[in-house]
Amino acid sequence: MPLRLPPKFHRQTFSTAARVWPAIPSRLHAVHTDTHIPMNASTSQQLGRIGKWYLPTMALIAFSFAVVNALEEYNMAHMTEKQRRLAEKERNDMLLKAYGERMSLSDVEKALEVYEVQ
């Protein structure tokens, strides 16, 4: 006894005249009419002297920041443990010297002076 599929599962032969379903909505078609106004320099907003250099400057700052961080990470990874501890101790001593222990009023004033300079 051959297997029979229900009518909705019957295969339809392929042809180039077969209708594509669902049809592409007309709002997705590219319509070029006379009401379309191209963007040009006269209608676009002028950026000015600062605006022209803003994006390249920010990109340069971000790139420089990434390079400095990568070099510092590379240098720290290739240091011996003794050198790493010594560099960390020097960094901590500089911070302690800059901000002080804040046990007295003079330490707090000195820390504020260093903070204002930065």
C-alpha positions in Angstrom: 0.0 0.0 0.0 1.7 3.3 -1.1 2.0 6.2 1.3 -0.3 9.1 0.4 0.3 12.6 1.6 -2.6 14.8 2.5 -3.5 17.4 -0.2 -1.8 20.3 1.5 1.6 18.5 1.4 1.5 17.7 -2.3 4.6 18.9 -4.1 4.2 21.6 -6.6 6.5 21.6 -9.6 9.1 24.3 -9.8 8.9 26.8 -12.6 10.1 30.3 -13.2 6.5 31.4 -13.4 5.9 30.3 -9.8 4.8 33.2 -7.6 7.1 34.2 -4.8 5.2 34.3 -1.6 5.2 36.5 0.4 5.7 39.3 -2.1 8.1 42.0 -1.2 6.2 45.0 0.3 6.2 48.1 -1.9 7.6 50.2 1.0 10.9 48.3 0.7 11.4 49.2 -3.0 13.7 52.0 -3.8 11.5 54.7 -5.2 13.2 57.6 -6.9 10.9 60.6 -7.4 11.3 64.2 -8.0 10.6 65.0 -4.3 13.9 63.2 -3.3 16.4 65.9 -2.4 20.0 64.8 -2.5 22.3 65.8 0.4 25.0 68.2 -0.7 27.2 70.7 0.9 24.8 73.6 0.6 21.9 71.9 2.5 24.0 70.0 5.0 24.9 71.7 8.3 28.4 73.2 8.3 30.6 71.7 11.0 33.0 74.5 11.5 36.7 74.5 12.2 36.5 72.5 15.5 34.0 70.0 14.2 36.2 69.0 11.3 39.0 67.9 13.6 37.0 66.5 16.5 36.6 62.9 15.2 40.3 62.5 14.1 41.5 63.9 17.4 39.3 61.6 19.4 40.5 58.6 17.3 44.2 59.7 17.9 43.6 60.0 21.6 42.0 56.5 21.8 44.7 55.0 19.7 47.5 56.6 21.9 45.7 55.3 25.1 45.6 51.8 23.6 49.2 51.8 22.6 50.4 53.1 26.0 48.4 50.4 27.8 49.6 47.7 25.5 53.3 48.7 26.0 52.9 48.9 29.8 51.2 45.5 29.8 54.0 44.0 27.6 56.7 45.5 29.8 55.1 44.2 33.0 54.7 40.7 31.4 58.3 40.5 30.5 59.7 41.7 33.9 61.0 39.3 36.5 59.1 38.9 39.7 61.7 41.0 41.6 61.6 43.8 39.0 57.8 43.8 39.1 57.6 44.1 42.9 60.2 46.9 42.8 58.2 48.8 40.1 55.0 48.4 42.1 56.7 49.6 45.3 58.0 52.7 43.5 54.6 53.4 42.1 53.0 53.0 45.6 55.7 55.2 47.2 55.1 58.0 44.6 51.3 57.9 45.4 52.0 57.9 49.1 54.4 60.8 48.8 51.9 62.7 46.6 48.8 62.3 48.7 50.4 61.7 52.1 49.1 59.7 55.0 46.6 62.5 55.8 47.3 62.2 59.6 47.9 66.0 59.9 46.5 69.1 58.4 49.8 69.8 56.5 49.6 66.3 54.8 46.0 67.1 53.7 47.0 70.5 52.4 50.0 69.1 50.5 47.8 66.4 49.0 45.3 69.1 47.8 48.2 71.1 46.2 49.3 68.0 44.3 45.7 67.3 43.3 45.2 70.8 42.0 48.4 70.7 39.9 47.2 67.5 38.2 
